[in-house]
Amino acid sequence: MMPKYIKRPVVIDALQWTGKNKEEILKFCTDCYLSYSNANLEPELKIQTLEGTMTATVGDYIIMVIKGEFYPCREDIFLETYNKVI
């Protein structure tokens, strides 16, 4: 029988990218920057990760994981995976 594992509960910091909260995101995410290279001149949020540069789309959550790295996480995945700590 294959052994089973359960993910440990881990508290993370996260902030949702709305497209309008540029200053808040850039203050939170030290590995993020804005790129204006797309055709409609809307800023794209770029995140430097251990796997390379990732692009966050509006609605994504920017999460800081255990060792301080930042990653984008789609809203639906985020809401299924994390509960808000009060």
N, CA, C and O atoms as a GROMACS GRO file, in nm:
protein
  344
    1MET      N    1   0.085  -0.119   0.000
    1MET     CA    2   0.000   0.000   0.000
    1MET      C    3   0.089   0.125   0.000
    1MET      O    4   0.189   0.131   0.072
    2MET      N    5   0.052   0.223  -0.080
    2MET     CA    6   0.126   0.348  -0.091
    2MET      C    7   0.108   0.431   0.036
    2MET      O    8  -0.006   0.447   0.081
    3PRO      N    9   0.217   0.484   0.095
    3PRO     CA   10   0.201   0.568   0.214
    3PRO      C   11   0.128   0.698   0.178
    3PRO      O   12   0.144   0.750   0.068
    4LYS      N   13   0.051   0.748   0.271
    4LYS     CA   14  -0.025   0.872   0.253
    4LYS      C   15   0.038   0.981   0.338
    4LYS      O   16   0.093   0.954   0.445
    5TYR      N   17   0.029   1.105   0.290
    5TYR     CA   18   0.084   1.220   0.360
    5TYR      C   19  -0.020   1.332   0.362
    5TYR      O   20  -0.104   1.342   0.273
    6ILE      N   21  -0.012   1.414   0.466
    6ILE     CA   22  -0.098   1.531   0.475
    6ILE      C   23  -0.008   1.654   0.487
    6ILE      O   24   0.093   1.652   0.557
    7LYS      N   25  -0.046   1.761   0.419
    7LYS     CA   26   0.031   1.884   0.421
    7LYS      C   27   0.022   1.949   0.559
    7LYS      O   28  -0.087   1.961   0.616
    8ARG      N   29   0.135   1.990   0.612
    8ARG     CA   30   0.138   2.057   0.741
    8ARG      C   31   0.072   2.194   0.732
    8ARG      O   32   0.085   2.263   0.630
    9PRO      N   33   0.003   2.234   0.836
    9PRO     CA   34  -0.053   2.369   0.834
    9PRO      C   35   0.059   2.471   0.849
    9PRO      O   36   0.140   2.464   0.941
   10VAL      N   37   0.061   2.566   0.759
   10VAL     CA   38   0.164   2.669   0.759
   10VAL      C   39   0.096   2.804   0.744
   10VAL      O   40   0.009   2.820   0.658
   11VAL      N   41   0.133   2.900   0.826
   11VAL     CA   42   0.079   3.034   0.816
   11VAL      C   43   0.166   3.112   0.719
   11VAL      O   44   0.288   3.114   0.732
   12ILE      N   45   0.102   3.177   0.621
   12ILE     CA   46   0.175   3.256   0.522
   12ILE      C   47   0.124   3.398   0.522
   12ILE      O   48   0.016   3.426   0.575
   13ASP      N   49   0.200   3.489   0.464
   13ASP     CA   50   0.154   3.624   0.437
   13ASP      C   51   0.111   3.627   0.291
   13ASP      O   52   0.176   3.566   0.206
   14ALA      N   53   0.001   3.696   0.262
   14ALA     CA   54  -0.048   3.703   0.124
   14ALA      C   55  -0.123   3.834   0.104
   14ALA      O   56  -0.179   3.892   0.197
   15LEU      N   57  -0.122   3.879  -0.021
   15LEU     CA   58  -0.191   4.001  -0.059
   15LEU      C   59  -0.245   3.982  -0.200
   15LEU      O   60  -0.173   3.933  -0.287
   16GLN      N   61  -0.371   4.019  -0.223
   16GLN     CA   62  -0.429   4.000  -0.355
   16GLN      C   63  -0.392   4.116  -0.447
   16GLN      O   64  -0.401   4.233  -0.408
   17TRP      N   65  -0.350   4.084  -0.569
   17TRP     CA   66  -0.315   4.182  -0.672
   17TRP      C   67  -0.445   4.225  -0.740
   17TRP      O   68  -0.509   4.144  -0.808
   18THR      N   69  -0.482   4.352  -0.723
   18THR     CA   70  -0.606   4.402  -0.782
   18THR      C   71  -0.581   4.480  -0.911
   18THR      O   72  -0.675   4.512  -0.983
   19GLY      N   73  -0.457   4.509  -0.938
   19GLY     CA   74  -0.424   4.594  -1.052
   19GLY      C   75  -0.422   4.740  -1.014
   19GLY      O   76  -0.368   4.823  -1.088
   20LYS      N   77  -0.480   4.773  -0.901
   20LYS     CA   78  -0.486   4.912  -0.855
   20LYS      C   79  -0.405   4.934  -0.727
   20LYS      O   80  -0.387   5.048  -0.684
   21ASN      N   81  -0.356   4.826  -0.667
   21ASN     CA   82  -0.281   4.838  -0.541
   21ASN      C   83  -0.130   4.821  -0.564
   21ASN      O   84  -0.063   4.746  -0.493
   22LYS      N   85  -0.078   4.891  -0.664
   22LYS     CA   86   0.062   4.879  -0.703
   22LYS      C   87   0.158   4.908  -0.587
   22LYS      O   88   0.249   4.830  -0.559
   23GLU      N   89   0.136   5.021  -0.520
   23GLU     CA   90   0.227   5.060  -0.411
   23GLU      C   91   0.225   4.958  -0.298
   23GLU      O   92   0.330   4.922  -0.245
   24GLU      N   93   0.107   4.912  -0.261
   24GLU     CA   94   0.093   4.815  -0.153
   24GLU      C   95   0.164   4.683  -0.188
   24GLU      O   96   0.234   4.625  -0.105
   25ILE      N   97   0.144   4.637  -0.312
   25ILE     CA   98   0.208   4.513  -0.356
   25ILE      C   99   0.359   4.526  -0.357
   25ILE      O  100   0.430   4.439  -0.307
   26LEU      N  101   0.409   4.635  -0.414
   26LEU     CA  102   0.555   4.652  -0.424
   26LEU      C  103   0.620   4.671  -0.288
   26LEU      O  104   0.736   4.635  -0.269
   27LYS      N  105   0.548   4.726  -0.193
   27LYS     CA  106   0.599   4.737  -0.056
   27LYS      C  107   0.606   4.600   0.010
   27LYS      O  108   0.701   4.569   0.082
   28PHE      N  109   0.504   4.517  -0.014
   28PHE     CA  110   0.496   4.382   0.042
   28PHE      C  111   0.595   4.286  -0.024
   28PHE      O  112   0.670   4.215   0.044
   29CYS      N  113   0.595   4.285  -0.156
   29CYS     CA  114   0.672   4.186  -0.232
   29CYS      C  115   0.804   4.246  -0.278
   29CYS      O  116   0.808   4.322  -0.375
   30THR      N  117   0.910   4.213  -0.209
   30THR     CA  118   1.041   4.269  -0.241
   30THR      C  119   1.101   4.209  -0.368
   30THR      O  120   1.200   4.261  -0.420
   31ASP      N  121   1.044   4.101  -0.420
   31ASP     CA  122   1.093   4.036  -0.542
   31ASP      C  123   1.001   4.063  -0.661
   31ASP      O  124   1.006   3.991  -0.760
   32CYS      N  125   0.916   4.167  -0.651
   32CYS     CA  126   0.821   4.201  -0.757
   32CYS      C  127   0.859   4.331  -0.825
   32CYS      O  128   0.925   4.417  -0.767
   33TYR      N  129   0.815   4.343  -0.949
   33TYR     CA  130   0.829   4.469  -1.022
   33TYR      C  131   0.718   4.476  -1.126
   33TYR      O  132   0.658   4.375  -1.163
   34LEU      N  133   0.692   4.599  -1.173
   34LEU     CA  134   0.590   4.619  -1.275
   34LEU      C  135   0.655   4.628  -1.411
   34LEU      O  136   0.761   4.687  -1.427
   35SER      N  137   0.590   4.567  -1.510
   35SER     CA  138   0.636   4.570  -1.648
   35SER      C  139   0.525   4.630  -1.734
   35SER      O  140   0.408   4.591  -1.719
   36TYR      N  141   0.560   4.721  -1.821
   36TYR     CA  142   0.461   4.785  -1.908
   36TYR      C  143   0.483   4.743  -2.053
   36TYR      O  144   0.460   4.822  -2.144
   37SER      N  145   0.527   4.620  -2.075
   37SER     CA  146   0.563   4.574  -2.208
   37SER      C  147   0.446   4.520  -2.289
   37SER      O  148   0.463   4.490  -2.407
   38ASN      N  149   0.327   4.505  -2.229
   38ASN     CA  150   0.215   4.449  -2.304
   38ASN      C  151   0.146   4.556  -2.388
   38ASN      O  152   0.165   4.676  -2.364
   39ALA      N  153   0.067   4.516  -2.484
   39ALA     CA  154   0.009   4.605  -2.584
   39ALA      C  155  -0.092   4.706  -2.526
   39ALA      O  156  -0.101   4.818  -2.576
   40ASN      N  157  -0.166   4.668  -2.423
   40ASN     CA  158  -0.269   4.760  -2.371
   40ASN      C  159  -0.215   4.855  -2.264
   40ASN      O  160  -0.292   4.929  -2.204
   41LEU      N  161  -0.088   4.853  -2.240
   41LEU     CA  162  -0.020   4.943  -2.146
   41LEU      C  163  -0.065   4.929  -2.002
   41LEU      O  164  -0.033   5.014  -1.919
   42GLU      N  165  -0.137   4.824  -1.971
   42GLU     CA  166  -0.168   4.793  -1.832
   42GLU      C  167  -0.046   4.727  -1.770
   42GLU      O  168   0.018   4.643  -1.835
   43PRO      N  169  -0.011   4.763  -1.648
   43PRO     CA  170   0.108   4.702  -1.589
   43PRO      C  171   0.089   4.554  -1.561
   43PRO      O  172  -0.018   4.510  -1.517
   44GLU      N  173   0.192   4.478  -1.587
   44GLU     CA  174   0.196   4.336  -1.548
   44GLU      C  175   0.282   4.326  -1.425
   44GLU      O  176   0.387   4.391  -1.416
   45LEU      N  177   0.240   4.245  -1.331
   45LEU     CA  178   0.318   4.224  -1.209
   45LEU      C  179   0.409   4.104  -1.232
   45LEU      O  180   0.361   3.993  -1.253
   46LYS      N  181   0.538   4.127  -1.226
   46LYS     CA  182   0.638   4.022  -1.245
   46LYS      C  183   0.697   3.988  -1.109
   46LYS      O  184   0.721   4.076  -1.026
   47ILE      N  185   0.721   3.859  -1.087
   47ILE     CA  186   0.776   3.813  -0.960
   47ILE      C  187   0.898   3.726  -0.988
   47ILE      O  188   0.890   3.630  -1.064
   48GLN      N  189   1.009   3.761  -0.928
   48GLN     CA  190   1.130   3.680  -0.938
   48GLN      C  191   1.118   3.565  -0.840
   48GLN      O  192   1.110   3.587  -0.719
   49THR      N  193   1.116   3.442  -0.892
   49THR     CA  194   1.104   3.324  -0.807
   49THR      C  195   1.226   3.235  -0.827
   49THR      O  196   1.308   3.262  -0.915
   50LEU      N  197   1.238   3.133  -0.748
   50LEU     CA  198   1.348   3.037  -0.764
   50LEU      C  199   1.338   2.964  -0.898
   50LEU      O  200   1.439   2.914  -0.948
   51GLU      N  201   1.218   2.958  -0.955
   51GLU     CA  202   1.196   2.890  -1.084
   51GLU      C  203   1.208   2.986  -1.201
   51GLU      O  204   1.193   2.943  -1.316
   52GLY      N  205   1.234   3.112  -1.177
   52GLY     CA  206   1.240   3.213  -1.284
   52GLY      C  207   1.134   3.319  -1.262
   52GLY      O  208   1.067   3.320  -1.159
   53THR      N  209   1.119   3.407  -1.359
   53THR     CA  210   1.021   3.516  -1.349
   53THR      C  211   0.882   3.465  -1.381
   53THR      O  212   0.861   3.399  -1.483
   54MET      N  213   0.786   3.496  -1.293
   54MET     CA  214   0.646   3.459  -1.314
   54MET      C  215   0.564   3.587  -1.324
   54MET      O  216   0.600   3.689  -1.266
   55THR      N  217   0.454   3.580  -1.398
   55THR     CA  218   0.364   3.694  -1.412
   55THR      C  219   0.237   3.667  -1.334
   55THR      O  220   0.174   3.562  -1.350
   56ALA      N  221   0.200   3.762  -1.251
   56ALA     CA  222   0.074   3.754  -1.177
   56ALA      C  223  -0.033   3.827  -1.256
   56ALA      O  224  -0.008   3.935  -1.310
   57THR      N  225  -0.151   3.770  -1.263
   57THR     CA  226  -0.262   3.839  -1.327
   57THR      C  227  -0.351   3.899  -1.219
   57THR      O  228  -0.348   3.856  -1.104
   58VAL      N  229  -0.428   3.999  -1.258
   58VAL     CA  230  -0.519   4.065  -1.163
   58VAL      C  231  -0.609   3.958  -1.102
   58VAL      O  232  -0.667   3.876  -1.174
   59GLY      N  233  -0.621   3.961  -0.970
   59GLY     CA  234  -0.700   3.862  -0.897
   59GLY      C  235  -0.613   3.758  -0.828
   59GLY      O  236  -0.656   3.694  -0.732
   60ASP      N  237  -0.491   3.739  -0.878
   60ASP     CA  238  -0.399   3.645  -0.813
   60ASP      C  239  -0.360   3.695  -0.675
   60ASP      O  240  -0.356   3.816  -0.650
   61TYR      N  241  -0.331   3.602  -0.587
   61TYR     CA  242  -0.274   3.635  -0.458
   61TYR      C  243  -0.123   3.622  -0.469
   61TYR      O  244  -0.073   3.528  -0.531
   62ILE      N  245  -0.052   3.714  -0.408
   62ILE     CA  246   0.093   3.706  -0.400
   62ILE      C  247   0.121   3.652  -0.261
   62ILE      O  248   0.086   3.714  -0.160
   63ILE      N  249   0.185   3.535  -0.256
   63ILE     CA  250   0.210   3.472  -0.128
   63ILE      C  251   0.358   3.468  -0.098
   63ILE      O  252   0.441   3.449  -0.186
   64MET      N  253   0.390   3.487   0.030
   64MET     CA  254   0.527   3.473   0.076
   64MET      C  255   0.532   3.340   0.151
   64MET      O  256   0.463   3.321   0.251
   65VAL      N  257   0.614   3.249   0.101
   65VAL     CA  258   0.621   3.116   0.160
   65VAL      C  259   0.726   3.112   0.270
   65VAL      O  260   0.790   3.212   0.301
   66ILE      N  261   0.745   2.994   0.328
   66ILE     CA  262   0.822   2.974   0.450
   66ILE      C  263   0.957   3.043   0.451
   66ILE      O  264   0.993   3.106   0.551
   67LYS      N  265   1.033   3.032   0.344
   67LYS     CA  266   1.170   3.086   0.344
   67LYS      C  267   1.179   3.226   0.286
   67LYS      O  268   1.288   3.272   0.254
   68GLY      N  269   1.064   3.294   0.272
   68GLY     CA  270   1.063   3.433   0.227
   68GLY      C  271   1.053   3.452   0.078
   68GLY      O  272   1.064   3.565   0.030
   69GLU      N  273   1.033   3.343   0.001
   69GLU     CA  274   1.016   3.359  -0.142
   69GLU      C  275   0.872   3.399  -0.171
   69GLU      O  276   0.781   3.370  -0.094
   70PHE      N  277   0.852   3.467  -0.284
   70PHE     CA  278   0.719   3.510  -0.326
   70PHE      C  279   0.676   3.433  -0.449
   70PHE      O  280   0.757   3.401  -0.536
   71TYR      N  281   0.545   3.404  -0.456
   71TYR     CA  282   0.488   3.334  -0.570
   71TYR      C  283   0.347   3.385  -0.596
   71TYR      O  284   0.277   3.423  -0.503
   72PRO      N  285   0.305   3.388  -0.723
   72PRO     CA  286   0.164   3.417  -0.751
   72PRO      C  287   0.082   3.290  -0.732
   72PRO      O  288   0.130   3.179  -0.755
   73CYS      N  289  -0.041   3.307  -0.690
   73CYS     CA  290  -0.132   3.194  -0.671
   73CYS      C  291  -0.270   3.236  -0.722
   73CYS      O  292  -0.325   3.336  -0.676
   74ARG      N  293  -0.325   3.160  -0.816
   74ARG     CA  294  -0.457   3.193  -0.869
   74ARG      C  295  -0.558   3.200  -0.755
   74ARG      O  296  -0.550   3.125  -0.658
   75GLU      N  297  -0.653   3.291  -0.769
   75GLU     CA  298  -0.751   3.314  -0.663
   75GLU      C  299  -0.826   3.187  -0.626
   75GLU      O  300  -0.845   3.159  -0.507
   76ASP      N  301  -0.871   3.108  -0.725
   76ASP     CA  302  -0.948   2.988  -0.692
   76ASP      C  303  -0.865   2.886  -0.614
   76ASP      O  304  -0.915   2.823  -0.522
   77ILE      N  305  -0.739   2.870  -0.651
   77ILE     CA  306  -0.650   2.778  -0.579
   77ILE      C  307  -0.623   2.831  -0.439
   77ILE      O  308  -0.624   2.755  -0.342
   78PHE      N  309  -0.599   2.961  -0.428
   78PHE     CA  310  -0.572   3.023  -0.298
   78PHE      C  311  -0.690   3.000  -0.202
   78PHE      O  312  -0.670   2.959  -0.088
   79LEU      N  313  -0.811   3.026  -0.250
   79LEU     CA  314  -0.929   3.015  -0.164
   79LEU      C  315  -0.958   2.870  -0.125
   79LEU      O  316  -1.018   2.845  -0.020
   80GLU      N  317  -0.917   2.775  -0.208
   80GLU     CA  318  -0.935   2.633  -0.174
   80GLU      C  319  -0.826   2.583  -0.078
   80GLU      O  320  -0.846   2.485  -0.007
   81THR      N  321  -0.713   2.652  -0.076
   81THR     CA  322  -0.597   2.603   0.000
   81THR      C  323  -0.581   2.672   0.135
   81THR      O  324  -0.536   2.609   0.231
   82TYR      N  325  -0.616   2.800   0.144
   82TYR     CA  326  -0.586   2.879   0.263
   82TYR      C  327  -0.713   2.931   0.329
   82TYR      O  328  -0.811   2.963   0.261
   83ASN      N  329  -0.710   2.940   0.460
   83ASN     CA  330  -0.813   3.005   0.540
   83ASN      C  331  -0.750   3.125   0.608
   83ASN      O  332  -0.634   3.119   0.649
   84LYS      N  333  -0.824   3.232   0.621
   84LYS     CA  334  -0.773   3.352   0.686
   84LYS      C  335  -0.756   3.327   0.835
   84LYS      O  336  -0.844   3.272   0.901
   85VAL      N  337  -0.642   3.369   0.888
   85VAL     CA  338  -0.613   3.358   1.032
   85VAL      C  339  -0.661   3.487   1.098
   85VAL      O  340  -0.633   3.597   1.051
   86ILE      N  341  -0.732   3.472   1.206
   86ILE     CA  342  -0.784   3.591   1.276
   86ILE      C  343  -0.700   3.622   1.397
   86ILE      O  344  -0.727   3.718   1.469
   0.00000   0.00000   0.00000
